[in-house]
């Protein structure tokens, strides 16, 4: 993914959330406190989704593990 694409996606996300996620200068990009908090919540959400998928896979693989 190009740097331009990543920049545009980051700006679109900031616009959608109506919050600044990154402080940008000509030399660097630094995550804001809001950006860090958002990242942590998204990481937890993705981990929860992965756990849910794993649970369903295990349940469907065992005999009688389906829904009644």
C-alpha positions in Angstrom: 0.0 0.0 0.0 1.4 3.4 -0.9 2.2 6.1 1.5 -0.4 8.3 -0.2 -3.1 5.7 0.2 -2.3 5.2 3.9 -2.4 9.0 4.4 -5.8 9.3 2.6 -7.3 6.4 4.6 -6.1 7.9 7.8 -7.6 11.3 6.9 -10.9 9.6 5.9 -11.0 7.8 9.3 -10.3 11.0 11.1 -13.1 12.7 9.2 -15.6 9.9 9.9 -14.7 9.8 13.6 -14.5 13.6 13.9 -11.3 13.3 15.9 -7.6 13.8 15.2 -5.8 10.5 15.4 -2.4 11.7 14.2 -0.2 14.8 14.6 1.6 15.3 11.3 4.7 17.3 10.5 6.8 17.4 7.4 9.2 14.9 9.1 7.0 12.6 11.2 3.6 11.3 12.2 2.8 10.8 15.8 -0.3 9.1 17.2 -2.5 11.3 19.4 -3.9 10.1 22.7 -7.3 9.6 21.0 -5.5 7.7 18.2 -3.9 5.4 20.8 -7.1 4.8 22.6 -8.9 4.0 19.4 -6.2 1.6 18.4 -6.4 -0.2 21.7 -10.2 -0.6 21.4 -9.9 -1.9 17.8 -7.2 -4.4 18.8 -9.4 -5.7 21.6 -12.4 -5.9 19.3 -10.5 -7.9 16.6 -9.2 -10.3 19.3 -12.7 -10.8 20.5 -13.9 -11.5 17.0 -11.0 -14.0 16.5 -12.0 -15.7 19.8 -15.6 -15.9 18.7 -14.6 -17.5 15.4 -12.4 -20.0 17.1 -15.1 -20.9 19.5 -17.5 -21.5 16.7 -15.0 -23.6 14.8 -14.3 -25.8 17.8 -18.0 -26.2 18.6 -18.9 -27.1 15.0 -16.0 -29.6 14.9 -17.1 -31.6 17.9 -20.1 -34.0 17.7 -23.3 -32.4 18.9 -21.6 -29.0 19.1 -24.2 -27.3 16.9 -27.1 -25.1 17.9 -30.2 -26.9 19.2 
